[in-house]
Amino acid sequence: MGEVLKKSSRKGAFDLEILREINLPTENKRVEVWSADDIKTFLDARARILNLTRHFIGMEISVLTGMRCGEVLGLRWSDVDFERKILTIRQTLSKIDDKGNYGLVPEAKTINAFRTVNLPDRLVASLIAHKGLIDHERIVLGDKYEDNDLVVCTKNGSWVHPNNFRRAFNVTRDGLGLPKIPLKGLRHTHATYLVSIGVSPKLVQERLGHANIKTTLGTYSHVLPSMQREVAEKLDRLVVEIK
């Protein structure tokens, strides 16, 4: 049945992304995330690691936007609006056949997947600096440059295999002495942090591209108890002020 669905999905007859968003009752296992201090340490990697991977920009995008690995690796410069400080997810790097080969495909699986994400100033500045590097490489290589317009790419412009991206993340993470979360933990860290500072779960759902808010609530429900305590404390302060 699984292979039938995969083949139907590739032919456009079935949306496989729908299944990825379905959560069974056992969904509430605790996701691995970093603390706010861990995030700060990670974002300071350029000052802490001498030979930092060129793919760090992709990791920075993930932890500051919550984008999926394939979405990050498929992001193009034409999808980034520096003036409005937003990016639009139109393309993803995904498996394209039964042999496990990857390719760049349009992100049109679900309405939620095709979305616009607002960018913090920190990320905009990093993207501008990284674009300078890419533009220089494009000029130096000339006709030998494989121009896919990708933000995260090799020195000759081709797309980066997810396994190589994961290895680069692991090396960076370990070099900084941070807790050993997987690459997808950057997305979970982003969402958990937003929920912890009081951002509406509905907004978090839209930012992550979840098809259903139940997915968001189920995945990040571990943050809610601390928020409940914060609400109670704020109510106590309100009562004190009334007195």
ChimeraX attribute file (.defattr): number of C-alpha atoms within 10 A of each C-alpha:
attribute: neighborCount
match mode: 1-to-1
recipient: residues
	/A:1	5
	/A:2	8
	/A:3	9
	/A:4	9
	/A:5	15
	/A:6	18
	/A:7	15
	/A:8	14
	/A:9	15
	/A:10	14
	/A:11	10
	/A:12	11
	/A:13	11
	/A:14	15
	/A:15	17
	/A:16	18
	/A:17	15
	/A:18	13
	/A:19	9
	/A:20	11
	/A:21	16
	/A:22	13
	/A:23	15
	/A:24	9
	/A:25	7
	/A:26	7
	/A:27	12
	/A:28	15
	/A:29	12
	/A:30	12
	/A:31	16
	/A:32	15
	/A:33	22
	/A:34	21
	/A:35	13
	/A:36	13
	/A:37	9
	/A:38	16
	/A:39	19
	/A:40	11
	/A:41	16
	/A:42	22
	/A:43	19
	/A:44	12
	/A:45	18
	/A:46	12
	/A:47	9
	/A:48	13
	/A:49	12
	/A:50	8
	/A:51	8
	/A:52	15
	/A:53	15
	/A:54	14
	/A:55	20
	/A:56	20
	/A:57	18
	/A:58	22
	/A:59	27
	/A:60	21
	/A:61	23
	/A:62	23
	/A:63	24
	/A:64	21
	/A:65	22
	/A:66	26
	/A:67	25
	/A:68	21
	/A:69	22
	/A:70	21
	/A:71	22
	/A:72	24
	/A:73	26
	/A:74	28
	/A:75	26
	/A:76	21
	/A:77	15
	/A:78	12
	/A:79	18
	/A:80	20
	/A:81	14
	/A:82	15
	/A:83	7
	/A:84	9
	/A:85	14
	/A:86	15
	/A:87	21
	/A:88	17
	/A:89	23
	/A:90	19
	/A:91	21
	/A:92	23
	/A:93	22
	/A:94	21
	/A:95	15
	/A:96	14
	/A:97	12
	/A:98	9
	/A:99	7
	/A:100	9
	/A:101	10
	/A:102	16
	/A:103	15
	/A:104	18
	/A:105	15
	/A:106	13
	/A:107	20
	/A:108	16
	/A:109	15
	/A:110	15
	/A:111	11
	/A:112	18
	/A:113	24
	/A:114	17
	/A:115	17
	/A:116	17
	/A:117	18
	/A:118	15
	/A:119	18
	/A:120	12
	/A:121	11
	/A:122	11
	/A:123	17
	/A:124	20
	/A:125	12
	/A:126	13
	/A:127	20
	/A:128	11
	/A:129	12
	/A:130	17
	/A:131	16
	/A:132	11
	/A:133	13
	/A:134	20
	/A:135	10
	/A:136	11
	/A:137	16
	/A:138	18
	/A:139	11
	/A:140	12
	/A:141	13
	/A:142	12
	/A:143	9
	/A:144	11
	/A:145	16
	/A:146	17
	/A:147	14
	/A:148	16
	/A:149	17
	/A:150	22
	/A:151	24
	/A:152	27
	/A:153	23
	/A:154	17
	/A:155	15
	/A:156	17
	/A:157	20
	/A:158	15
	/A:159	22
	/A:160	18
	/A:161	17
	/A:162	16
	/A:163	9
	/A:164	11
	/A:165	19
	/A:166	17
	/A:167	12
	/A:168	18
	/A:169	21
	/A:170	17
	/A:171	13
	/A:172	20
	/A:173	19
	/A:174	12
	/A:175	14
	/A:176	16
	/A:177	12
	/A:178	15
	/A:179	13
	/A:180	13
	/A:181	18
	/A:182	15
	/A:183	21
	/A:184	19
	/A:185	19
	/A:186	27
	/A:187	22
	/A:188	25
	/A:189	25
	/A:190	24
	/A:191	25
	/A:192	28
	/A:193	19
	/A:194	16
	/A:195	22
	/A:196	17
	/A:197	10
	/A:198	11
	/A:199	13
	/A:200	11
	/A:201	18
	/A:202	15
	/A:203	14
	/A:204	20
	/A:205	19
	/A:206	18
	/A:207	20
	/A:208	22
	/A:209	24
	/A:210	22
	/A:211	19
	/A:212	16
	/A:213	17
	/A:214	17
	/A:215	19
	/A:216	24
	/A:217	18
	/A:218	17
	/A:219	19
	/A:220	22
	/A:221	18
	/A:222	17
	/A:223	17
	/A:224	15
	/A:225	11
	/A:226	11
	/A:227	15
	/A:228	11
	/A:229	11
	/A:230	14
	/A:231	12
	/A:232	12
	/A:233	12
	/A:234	12
	/A:235	12
	/A:236	12
	/A:237	12
	/A:238	11
	/A:239	10
	/A:240	9
	/A:241	8
	/A:242	7
	/A:243	6
